[in-house]
């Protein structure tokens, strides 16, 4: 194990309010998947480019629907294996301004029992018989006031499982007509904000750590380590399942290989 006193400072110079847990052991991770791209490949992410990238990877809802069963989920997101007891969906809400695509993020209310204060995509648990699209649109309306009539469901990203919450998570990509105005439910959301895809693939935004826990995590390497992704955003850090969703989206858009 790495003694706490010998651990390097995390996210040097970047300040954020949430408390990110320390694993039993932590080691430096890999560079961003797009680290070798030149500056010209790190901007100009229009909605047209995003849509073409998702179409190329056969992710459009109109032609290539979501996987049907939980066993088709692409990777384990967290903790030790256990049967999933709930199904959730999140909305990757995108809009374009001045030739750059932005997405919507929220900071969960600090008072929430699970994942309080963490940065997340709008979303939540599915109701009986709801599809992922229906859940994502409903939750986005309830949490931050996005009108479903102004959202065009476009595509999907790989469903994941969070065994920490025993939930499967189904990401839905939706297009907005323009920059949204937010009406926040303070019981669920502390703040809502936007960030461009270009900001997320900037040189200093991405950090990977390799964690190891006393209880072996499925998908760990031979030494028991598994990757955790982080994104430094203004005033906060995105990590965990949300960061994994963003890593897939950004890999698809930048055209670099994606491996869950």
Beta strands, then each sheet from edge to edge (+ up, - down):
strand 1: 25-28
strand 2: 76-78
strand 3: 86-97
strand 4: 100-108
strand 5: 119-120
strand 6: 122-125
strand 7: 151-156
strand 8: 160-162
strand 9: 167-176
strand 10: 189-196
strand 11: 206-212
strand 12: 226-233
strand 13: 236-239
sheet 1: 1+ 11- 12+ 13-
sheet 2: 2+ 8+ 9- 3- 4+ 5-
sheet 3: 2+ 8+ 9- 7+
sheet 4: 2+ 8+ 9- 3- 6+
sheet 5: 2+ 8+ 9- 3- 4+ 10-
end
